[in-house]
Amino acid sequence: MTKTLRIAHARDDAPFAIRHERATDAAMREALLDAAFGAGRHARTCQRLREGRLPADGLAFTATRNGRLIGTVRLWNVAASGAPFLMLGPLAVDPACRSLGLGAVLMTRALAEAHARGHAGVVLLGDAPYYARFGFSAEKTGALFLPGPFERERLLGCELQPGALEGARGVLVATGRRLRHAPLSRAA
């Protein structure tokens, strides 16, 4: 059974703006992610897939309020056995802003844009009770694996196009554009 994308709406008085991520957001985004997930976040399996890569074209969003970044979500190009998917994450919201419905708005915007850009399916590692409202479940991810330790019940998928996750199997690998790093200067 295909999970249907469900649309969530912000409160009418929500004091924030959602926009595409900008290069100037990097420091604030990283500080928010450190606060939300802790210093150990760089060692997690999903981070290994994102490392050295750029998010999928047009699929990185931020929420701002009064010039301050208060939320972020990004999607990444991955594949399993040659079949392309997106991987969503991390999704983070400033703790002081969690009552605004911001996480739901970021999720809805990201999934709607991914669908509009022709992507077929999205996977993530997360809490099923939270992500179920957006159409995610572990129903079709049982034959998918991450390249490192992960909790099986937390690997969830959402079909943006019917049948996109039918028969999905194999290890997820990063396929997105690589970051261009400036040459490191070495001390002599």
ZIQUI-V734574 format. One record per backbone hydrogen bond with DSSP energy under -0.5 kcal/mol. NH is the residue of the N-H (numbers start at 1). CO is the residue of the C=O. If there is no record, write none. Layout:
nh/co
NH/CO
NH/CO
This chain:
nh/co
8/6
11/100
14/11
16/14
17/64
19/62
21/60
25/22
26/23
29/25
30/26
31/27
32/28
33/29
34/30
35/31
36/32
37/33
38/34
41/38
42/39
43/40
44/41
48/44
49/45
50/46
51/47
53/50
54/177
56/75
59/56
61/73
62/19
63/71
64/17
65/68
68/65
70/63
71/63
72/92
73/61
74/90
75/59
76/87
78/85
79/173
80/83
83/80
85/78
86/121
87/76
88/123
89/74
92/72
92/90
94/70
97/94
98/95
100/97
101/98
102/97
105/101
106/102
107/103
108/104
109/105
110/106
111/107
112/108
113/109
114/110
115/111
116/112
117/113
118/115
119/114
122/158
123/86
124/156
126/124
126/154
128/126
130/127
131/127
132/128
133/130
134/131
135/132
136/131
137/157
141/138
144/141
145/170
148/146
152/150
154/151
155/152
156/124
156/154
157/137
158/122
160/120
160/158
161/120
164/161
166/163
168/165
170/143
172/145
173/79
175/77
176/77
179/52
181/179
